[in-house]
Amino acid sequence: MAGDVDEKALFERFSNKYKLVQNDLLRQIERSNCGSDYGANSFTTLKQAKELEAMLALGAKQSLLEVGAGSGWPGLYLAKQSGCDVTLTDLPIEGLRVAKERGDSEQLPGICTVAVASGSALPFRTGAFDAISHSDVLCCLIDKLLVLKACRKVINANGKMIFSAILISPGLSSADNQKAIECGPSFMATEDSYENLLDVAGWKLIDRVNLSSEFFETLQVMLGNELDHNEALEKLLGKDEALRRLNRTRSYIEGLEQGFIRRELFHVVPA
Ligand SMILES: C[S@@+](CC[C@H](N)C(=O)[O-])C[C@H]1O[C@@H](n2cnc3c(N)ncnc32)[C@H](O)[C@@H]1O
């Protein structure tokens, strides 16, 4: 699976996905997969979003930045629950349009702003945000350090950032490392460990939690849904895309079973 696309192709894949976010079947499948229907492309479940809400502990007048927000998951949910202001950024405009509409229609208590922006060039003032979150975004882009540095610039001195990422399990042989690269997301590999990247970018690591077993359970449900609705998904997405999604789910499951890949949550603060 990995390496089957470059960043531009991945961008187009996300843009196409966000055009279909409001489809009834996809929303139904997503509710079954992860408990929400915002058009999630990450593997953040509703249960994990609730945990994120507790960890971020945001309130009215505080500001959250969601980087790589897609169509608003989980940033919109966090804003709804906490009453904070939320700024959603991503590159494809399609997802952000859907997110803005949902934010407006749900009459969020705080202000909801969307901006087309790369995670590596965030167009905000220094220290603008109380919290930043991103869900499985760093494994969708090559230059992770640039994004971590850009996030560091816009967090305030007492702020925190919580993000999930799918990564290659540490300590693999080079043959297994190669197999990990083949079964995980396209840009899962890092030029350095996450600890070192965070350190260089000016972040202090507070905690990292292994979410792999929950990820595995989510993937099992996802696989069941993709098989049960295969015919309808082929009609909706085309045979190639439906098969690609099925193969991706199987490939992640295999990567987890073999211990090649994992999904983790990082809690960091300015160093
Ligand atoms: C796994 S999806 C997560 C989307 C959403 N937060 C969710 O949970 O469904 C990763 C997102 O990262 C975005 N992304 C990829 N490269 C990016 C970059 N350089 N800057 C900002 N966002 C990027 C993609 O467009 C995609 O929407």
The ligand as a MOL file (V3000), in Angstrom:
LIG
                    3D

  0  0  0     0  0            999 V3000
M  V30 BEGIN CTAB
M  V30 COUNTS 27 29 0 0 0
M  V30 BEGIN ATOM
M  V30 1 C -6.1250 11.1560 7.8430 0
M  V30 2 S -6.7750 12.6600 7.2410 0 CHG=1
M  V30 3 C -7.4980 13.3310 8.6860 0
M  V30 4 C -8.6140 14.2800 8.3490 0
M  V30 5 C -9.5130 14.6400 9.5470 0
M  V30 6 N -8.8250 15.3330 10.6040 0
M  V30 7 C -10.1450 13.3960 10.1060 0
M  V30 8 O -9.8510 13.0180 11.2430 0
M  V30 9 O -10.9160 12.7810 9.3690 0 CHG=-1
M  V30 10 C -5.3310 13.6180 7.0210 0
M  V30 11 C -5.5970 15.0330 6.5250 0
M  V30 12 O -4.3330 15.6990 6.4510 0
M  V30 13 C -4.3920 16.5810 5.3650 0
M  V30 14 N -3.0410 16.9470 4.9490 0
M  V30 15 C -2.1340 16.2220 4.2560 0
M  V30 16 N -1.0180 16.9430 4.0400 0
M  V30 17 C -1.2250 18.1440 4.6070 0
M  V30 18 C -0.4450 19.3250 4.7330 0
M  V30 19 N 0.7820 19.4040 4.2330 0
M  V30 20 N -0.9740 20.3680 5.3800 0
M  V30 21 C -2.2290 20.3020 5.9080 0
M  V30 22 N -3.0030 19.2090 5.8400 0
M  V30 23 C -2.5070 18.1510 5.1930 0
M  V30 24 C -5.1470 15.8150 4.3100 0
M  V30 25 O -5.6600 16.6640 3.3150 0
M  V30 26 C -6.2190 15.1260 5.1520 0
M  V30 27 O -7.3990 15.8760 5.1890 0
M  V30 END ATOM
M  V30 BEGIN BOND
M  V30 1 1 1 2
M  V30 2 1 2 3
M  V30 3 1 2 10
M  V30 4 1 3 4
M  V30 5 1 4 5
M  V30 6 1 5 6
M  V30 7 1 5 7
M  V30 8 2 7 8
M  V30 9 1 7 9
M  V30 10 1 10 11
M  V30 11 1 11 12
M  V30 12 1 11 26
M  V30 13 1 12 13
M  V30 14 1 13 14
M  V30 15 1 13 24
M  V30 16 1 14 15
M  V30 17 1 14 23
M  V30 18 2 15 16
M  V30 19 1 16 17
M  V30 20 1 17 18
M  V30 21 2 17 23
M  V30 22 1 18 19
M  V30 23 2 18 20
M  V30 24 1 20 21
M  V30 25 2 21 22
M  V30 26 1 22 23
M  V30 27 1 24 25
M  V30 28 1 24 26
M  V30 29 1 26 27
M  V30 END BOND
M  V30 END CTAB
M  END
